[in-house]
Amino acid sequence: MKFAIIKERKNPPDRRVVFSPETLAEARSKFPDAEFVVESSDIRVFPDEAYAKLGFEVTDDVSDADVMIGVKEVPVEDLIPNKKYFYFSHTIKKQPYNRKLLLAMLEKNIEMYDHETIVKQSGARLIGFGRYAGLVGAYNGFRALGLRGGLFNLPKVETLADLDEVKSELDKITLPNIKILLTGTGKVAHGAKEILDHLKIKEISDALYLTSQFTEPVYVMADVMEYAKRTDGKVGDKWEFYKNPSGYESNFMPYAKETDYFIAGHFYGNHAPYLFTREDAKHQDFRINLVADISCDIDGPVATTIRSSTIADPFYGYNPQTEQEVAYDAKDAITVMAVDNLPCELPKDASEGFGETFVEHVIPAFFNNDQKGILKRARITTENGELTERFSYLQDYVDGTE
């Protein structure tokens, strides 16, 4: 079977790749029946020569490969019919802007495997760039804090070589006495936690966080059952919540009254209650004045996220009284960082980490008869131009009847 590492064609350019040259060489040694070819690219973080040096064919034409592996959406005009594709399609939540892409894959009899749908039997994701989104998102929040108050000047992550340099820059700053809330317990949240721990910020319990003031920076890592509660007053269960959150409501305001800097590292599921609304943000006790929304759901559970921001211009302000965007450092504004492609700022580290998990979980499935069901669960469309049973809920999205 022949695998092609395809060129990223989406704008703005993404320098990430699923396999670094070294990880691709590791895959070749582990799976001698696999053949790997690399499509030439002038934007990839690893140059063509780095792959060629390790003996990989680098070419402008990969149309003879069976499996196409990329990161971001492939433009419709560049899709090759009757192939297997792996990339982030951003279609499984019925995103309107990518409906044409899903239609094109069905029309071209493409087997689509979304990186987001590569999951364990339990539904937990196996691969992704989550850790790097968390790392960069938390760093960017501190960068905003420093710039806004004239406290310190952290450089942009994209100007730094790697994660080691990022952490070296953090070693130079001194933080004010602030309280930090981190929501989530997955890869994104743990990436953010890595930054907080590197800064030696003290982690405390929910009980202490909600009832005490401190003379040093502190943070709490809150799970979903801390900031959501059952509407009937009974004890909640997070697995029940993940399955059907309709019987739950937000319990976020006690945190909002005690928090200066909020890092949103949680996963937000359909029909889950919003963490806080625009009305909540108007409340006189709402203390949050800085939000790093790594999850970045527009007009969603974090009311201050009224749009995504960019790597070039990562911060904006939200005026809670007018509900309008203002300058990020405006008086009484809540500063928002809502970059939706954070791992792009650390392309080398992110690519290396992603490739290692892809070799561990995905490539083996092609050679062991998919014994763990990885490919079966991940496949969205079939070679016959149909949705798989698991993703049949997308049919009204495809038909345009939802």
C-alpha positions as CSV (number, residue, x, y, z in Angstrom):
1,M,0.0,0.0,0.0
2,K,1.3,3.4,-1.0
3,F,0.9,6.4,1.3
4,A,1.4,10.0,0.2
5,I,2.2,12.9,2.5
6,I,0.4,15.7,0.6
7,K,1.1,19.4,0.3
8,E,-1.0,21.8,2.4
9,R,-3.0,24.0,0.1
10,K,-5.4,25.8,2.4
11,N,-4.9,29.5,3.0
12,P,-3.6,30.9,5.3
13,P,-0.7,28.5,4.8
14,D,-0.2,25.8,7.4
15,R,3.4,24.6,7.9
16,R,2.5,21.5,9.9
17,V,2.7,18.0,8.4
18,V,1.5,14.6,9.8
19,F,5.0,13.1,9.6
20,S,8.4,14.6,10.3
21,P,11.2,13.0,8.2
22,E,12.4,11.0,11.2
23,T,8.9,9.8,12.1
24,L,8.3,8.8,8.5
25,A,11.5,6.8,8.5
26,E,10.4,5.1,11.7
27,A,7.1,4.1,10.0
28,R,9.0,2.7,7.0
29,S,11.1,0.5,9.3
30,K,8.1,-0.7,11.3
31,F,5.9,-1.5,8.3
32,P,8.1,-2.8,5.4
33,D,4.9,-3.5,3.3
34,A,4.1,0.2,3.3
35,E,5.5,2.6,0.7
36,F,5.7,6.3,1.5
37,V,6.0,9.2,-1.0
38,V,6.2,12.9,-0.2
39,E,4.5,15.6,-2.3
40,S,6.9,18.5,-2.8
41,S,6.0,21.6,-0.7
42,D,7.6,25.0,-0.2
43,I,5.7,25.8,3.0
44,R,6.2,22.7,5.1
45,V,8.2,23.2,8.3
46,F,10.5,20.4,7.1
47,P,12.1,21.0,3.7
48,D,11.8,18.5,0.8
49,E,15.6,17.9,1.2
50,A,15.1,16.5,4.7
51,Y,12.8,13.7,3.4
52,A,15.0,13.1,0.3
53,K,18.0,12.8,2.5
54,L,16.4,9.8,4.3
55,G,15.6,8.1,1.0
56,F,12.0,9.2,0.4
57,E,10.8,10.0,-3.1
58,V,9.7,13.7,-3.2
59,T,7.6,14.5,-6.3
60,D,4.9,16.9,-7.6
61,D,2.7,14.0,-8.7
62,V,1.4,11.6,-6.0
63,S,-1.7,10.5,-7.9
64,D,-0.6,6.8,-7.9
65,A,-0.8,6.6,-4.1
66,D,-3.6,4.8,-2.3
67,V,-3.8,6.9,0.8
68,M,-3.5,10.7,1.0
69,I,-2.4,12.1,4.4
70,G,-2.6,15.8,5.2
71,V,-3.5,18.2,8.0
72,K,-6.1,20.8,6.9
73,E,-8.9,20.7,4.3
74,V,-8.0,19.8,0.8
75,P,-9.5,22.3,-1.8
76,V,-12.3,20.6,-3.8
77,E,-10.5,21.1,-7.1
78,D,-7.4,19.2,-5.7
79,L,-9.3,16.1,-4.5
80,I,-8.3,13.0,-6.4
81,P,-11.2,10.6,-7.0
82,N,-11.3,7.0,-5.6
83,K,-8.6,7.6,-2.9
84,K,-8.5,7.3,0.9
85,Y,-7.9,10.7,2.6
86,F,-6.9,11.7,6.1
87,Y,-7.2,15.3,7.2
88,F,-9.2,17.6,9.4
89,S,-12.3,18.1,7.2
90,H,-14.4,20.2,9.7
91,T,-17.6,18.6,8.5
92,I,-18.7,16.3,11.3
93,K,-20.5,19.2,13.2
94,K,-22.3,20.1,10.0
95,Q,-20.1,23.2,9.5
96,P,-21.9,25.1,6.7
97,Y,-18.6,26.4,5.2
98,N,-17.4,22.9,4.4
99,R,-20.6,21.3,3.1
100,K,-19.3,21.6,-0.5
101,L,-16.2,19.7,0.5
102,L,-18.2,16.7,1.9
103,L,-20.4,16.7,-1.2
104,A,-17.3,16.6,-3.4
105,M,-15.8,13.7,-1.5
106,L,-19.1,11.7,-1.9
107,E,-19.2,12.6,-5.6
108,K,-15.6,11.5,-6.1
109,N,-16.1,8.2,-4.3
110,I,-13.5,9.2,-1.7
111,E,-13.1,7.3,1.5
112,M,-12.7,10.1,4.1
113,Y,-11.0,9.5,7.5
114,D,-11.1,12.6,9.7
115,H,-8.3,13.0,12.2
116,E,-11.0,14.1,14.7
117,T,-12.8,10.8,14.2
118,I,-9.8,8.6,15.0
119,V,-11.0,7.4,18.4
120,K,-11.0,4.6,20.9
121,Q,-14.1,2.4,21.3
122,S,-15.0,4.7,24.2
123,G,-15.0,7.7,21.8
124,A,-11.9,9.3,23.3
125,R,-9.7,10.8,20.6
126,L,-6.4,9.0,19.9
127,I,-4.5,11.6,17.9
128,G,-4.5,15.4,17.5
129,F,-2.7,18.6,18.1
130,G,-4.5,19.3,21.3
131,R,-1.4,19.4,23.6
132,Y,0.2,22.1,21.4
133,A,-3.0,24.1,21.2
134,G,-3.0,24.1,25.0
135,L,0.6,25.1,25.3
136,V,0.4,28.0,22.8
137,G,-3.0,29.1,24.0
138,A,-1.9,29.5,27.6
139,Y,1.3,31.2,26.6
140,N,-0.6,33.6,24.4
141,G,-2.8,34.5,27.3
142,F,0.2,35.4,29.4
143,R,1.5,37.4,26.5
144,A,-1.7,39.4,26.4
145,L,-1.5,39.9,30.1
146,G,2.0,41.4,29.8
147,L,1.3,43.6,26.9
148,R,-2.0,44.9,28.2
149,G,-0.6,46.0,31.5
150,G,2.9,46.9,30.4
151,L,4.2,44.2,32.8
152,F,6.5,42.2,30.4
153,N,6.9,41.6,26.7
154,L,6.8,38.0,25.6
155,P,7.6,37.4,21.9
156,K,5.2,35.6,19.6
157,V,5.5,31.8,19.6
158,E,5.8,31.8,15.8
159,T,9.1,33.7,16.2
160,L,10.6,31.0,18.5
161,A,12.3,27.8,17.3
162,D,10.5,25.3,19.5
163,L,8.9,24.5,22.8
164,D,12.2,24.8,24.7
165,E,12.5,28.4,23.5
166,V,8.9,29.1,24.5
167,K,9.7,27.9,28.1
168,S,12.9,29.9,28.2
169,E,11.0,33.1,27.5
170,L,8.5,32.3,30.3
171,D,11.4,32.0,32.6
172,K,12.1,35.7,32.2
173,I,8.7,37.0,33.4
174,T,7.3,37.7,36.8
175,L,3.5,37.3,37.2
176,P,1.2,39.5,39.3
177,N,-1.0,38.0,42.0
178,I,-3.8,36.6,39.9
179,K,-6.2,33.7,40.1
180,I,-6.4,31.4,37.0
181,L,-9.2,29.0,36.0
182,L,-8.4,26.2,33.6
183,T,-11.4,24.1,32.3
184,G,-11.0,20.6,30.9
185,T,-9.0,17.5,31.6
186,G,-8.0,16.4,28.1
187,K,-5.0,16.9,26.0
188,V,-5.7,20.6,25.4
189,A,-6.1,21.3,29.1
190,H,-3.0,19.3,30.0
191,G,-1.0,21.3,27.4
192,A,-2.1,24.5,29.1
193,K,-1.3,23.0,32.5
194,E,2.2,22.3,31.3
195,I,2.7,26.1,30.9
196,L,1.2,26.9,34.3
197,D,3.4,24.3,36.0
198,H,6.5,25.5,34.2
199,L,5.8,28.9,35.6
200,K,5.6,27.3,39.0
201,I,2.1,28.6,39.6
202,K,0.5,26.9,42.6
203,E,-2.3,24.5,41.8
204,I,-5.1,24.5,44.5
205,S,-8.4,22.7,45.1
206,D,-11.8,24.0,43.9
207,A,-12.8,24.5,47.5
208,L,-9.9,26.8,48.3
209,Y,-10.1,28.6,45.0
210,L,-13.7,29.5,45.5
211,T,-13.4,30.6,49.1
212,S,-9.9,32.1,49.6
213,Q,-7.6,34.9,48.4
214,F,-3.9,34.5,48.0
215,T,-0.7,36.5,48.0
216,E,0.7,34.6,45.0
217,P,-0.5,33.4,41.6
218,V,-2.7,30.3,41.8
219,Y,-4.7,28.1,39.5
220,V,-7.4,25.5,39.6
221,M,-8.1,22.8,37.0
222,A,-11.9,22.4,36.9
223,D,-13.6,19.3,35.4
224,V,-17.0,19.5,33.8
225,M,-18.8,18.4,36.9
226,E,-17.4,21.4,38.8
227,Y,-18.7,24.0,36.3
228,A,-22.0,22.2,35.3
229,K,-24.7,20.7,37.5
230,R,-27.9,18.8,37.1
231,T,-31.0,20.9,37.0
232,D,-32.8,18.6,39.4
233,G,-30.2,19.1,42.1
234,K,-29.0,15.5,42.1
235,V,-25.3,14.5,41.9
236,G,-24.1,14.7,38.3
237,D,-22.1,12.1,36.4
238,K,-19.7,13.3,33.7
239,W,-20.2,10.2,31.5
240,E,-23.9,10.8,31.6
241,F,-23.3,14.5,30.8
242,Y,-21.1,13.6,27.7
243,K,-23.8,11.3,26.5
244,N,-26.7,13.6,27.1
245,P,-26.1,17.0,28.7
246,S,-29.7,18.3,28.3
247,G,-30.5,17.8,32.0
248,Y,-27.6,20.0,33.1
249,E,-27.1,23.8,33.6
250,S,-24.1,26.0,34.1
251,N,-22.4,26.3,37.5
252,F,-19.7,28.6,36.2
253,M,-20.6,31.9,38.0
254,P,-18.9,30.9,41.3
255,Y,-15.7,30.6,39.4
256,A,-16.3,33.8,37.4
257,K,-16.5,35.7,40.6
258,E,-13.1,34.5,41.7
259,T,-11.1,34.4,38.4
260,D,-8.9,36.9,36.7
261,Y,-7.6,34.8,33.8
262,F,-9.7,32.1,32.3
263,I,-8.2,29.4,30.1
264,A,-10.9,27.5,28.2
265,G,-9.4,24.1,27.5
266,H,-12.6,22.1,27.7
267,F,-14.4,20.1,24.9
268,Y,-17.8,21.6,24.2
269,G,-20.5,19.0,23.0
270,N,-23.7,19.7,21.2
271,H,-26.6,20.8,23.5
272,A,-24.3,21.3,26.5
273,P,-25.1,24.4,28.6
274,Y,-23.0,27.5,28.0
275,L,-20.4,28.2,30.6
276,F,-21.4,31.9,30.8
277,T,-23.7,34.1,28.7
278,R,-23.4,37.7,27.7
279,E,-25.8,38.6,30.5
280,D,-23.5,36.8,33.0
281,A,-20.6,38.9,31.8
282,K,-22.5,42.0,32.6
283,H,-22.9,41.0,36.3
284,Q,-21.0,43.3,38.7
285,D,-19.4,40.3,40.3
286,F,-18.0,38.9,37.1
287,R,-14.3,39.2,37.7
288,I,-12.7,37.6,34.6
289,N,-10.8,40.2,32.5
290,L,-8.7,37.9,30.4
291,V,-9.8,34.8,28.4
292,A,-7.7,32.4,26.4
293,D,-10.4,30.5,24.6
294,I,-8.5,27.5,23.1
295,S,-11.7,25.7,22.3
296,C,-12.8,28.7,20.2
297,D,-16.5,28.1,19.6
298,I,-17.9,31.4,18.1
299,D,-20.9,32.8,19.9
300,G,-20.9,29.6,22.0
301,P,-20.2,28.5,25.6
302,V,-17.7,31.3,26.2
303,A,-19.8,34.4,25.5
304,T,-16.8,36.8,25.1
305,T,-15.6,34.8,22.0
306,I,-17.5,36.8,19.4
307,R,-15.0,35.9,16.6
308,S,-11.9,33.9,16.1
309,S,-8.6,35.8,16.0
310,T,-5.4,35.2,14.0
311,I,-1.8,34.4,14.7
312,A,-1.0,37.8,13.2
313,D,-3.5,39.7,15.3
314,P,-4.3,37.4,18.3
315,F,-6.1,39.7,20.8
316,Y,-9.2,41.7,20.9
317,G,-11.4,43.3,23.6
318,Y,-14.9,42.6,24.5
319,N,-17.0,45.2,26.2
320,P,-19.5,43.3,28.4
321,Q,-21.9,46.2,28.7
322,T,-22.3,47.0,25.0
323,E,-21.5,43.4,23.8
324,Q,-19.2,44.9,21.2
325,E,-15.6,44.4,20.2
326,V,-13.1,47.0,21.4
327,A,-9.4,47.3,21.7
328,Y,-7.8,44.5,23.7
329,D,-6.4,47.0,26.2
330,A,-9.4,49.3,26.4
331,K,-10.6,50.3,29.9
332,D,-13.1,47.8,31.4
333,A,-12.7,45.4,28.4
334,I,-12.3,41.7,28.8
335,T,-9.2,40.8,26.7
336,V,-9.8,37.8,24.5
337,M,-7.4,35.4,22.8
338,A,-9.3,33.2,20.4
339,V,-6.8,32.0,17.7
340,D,-8.4,28.9,16.1
341,N,-5.2,27.4,14.7
342,L,-2.8,27.6,17.7
343,P,-0.6,24.6,16.9
344,C,0.4,26.3,13.7
345,E,2.6,28.5,15.8
346,L,4.7,25.5,16.9
347,P,4.8,23.5,13.6
348,K,7.9,21.5,14.3
349,D,7.0,20.2,17.8
350,A,3.3,19.7,16.8
351,S,4.2,17.7,13.7
352,E,6.6,15.5,15.5
353,G,4.1,14.7,18.3
354,F,1.2,14.1,15.8
355,G,3.3,11.7,13.7
356,E,4.3,9.6,16.6
357,T,0.7,8.9,17.6
358,F,-0.3,8.3,13.9
359,V,2.4,5.6,13.6
360,E,1.3,4.1,16.9
361,H,-2.5,4.0,16.2
362,V,-3.4,4.4,12.5
363,I,-0.7,2.9,10.3
364,P,-0.9,-0.5,12.0
365,A,-4.6,-0.7,11.3
366,F,-3.8,-1.0,7.5
367,F,-1.7,-4.1,8.2
368,N,-3.5,-6.0,11.0
369,N,-7.0,-6.1,9.4
370,D,-8.0,-3.1,11.5
371,Q,-8.3,-5.4,14.6
372,K,-9.0,-2.5,17.0
373,G,-11.7,-1.0,14.7
374,I,-9.7,2.3,14.3
375,L,-10.4,2.7,10.6
376,K,-14.0,1.5,10.8
377,R,-14.9,4.0,13.4
378,A,-13.0,6.9,11.7
379,R,-14.4,6.4,8.2
380,I,-17.0,9.1,7.2
381,T,-17.6,8.3,3.6
382,T,-17.3,5.1,1.5
383,E,-15.8,4.3,-1.9
384,N,-19.3,4.0,-3.2
385,G,-20.1,7.7,-2.5
386,E,-22.2,7.1,0.7
387,L,-22.0,8.1,4.3
388,T,-21.1,5.3,6.7
389,E,-23.6,4.2,9.3
390,R,-21.7,6.0,12.1
391,F,-22.0,9.3,10.2
392,S,-25.5,8.8,8.7
393,Y,-26.6,11.8,10.9
394,L,-24.9,14.0,8.3
395,Q,-27.4,13.0,5.5
396,D,-29.7,16.1,6.0
397,Y,-26.5,18.2,6.0
398,V,-25.5,16.6,2.7
399,D,-29.1,17.0,1.3
400,G,-29.3,20.6,2.4
401,T,-32.6,19.8,4.3
402,E,-31.6,20.4,7.9
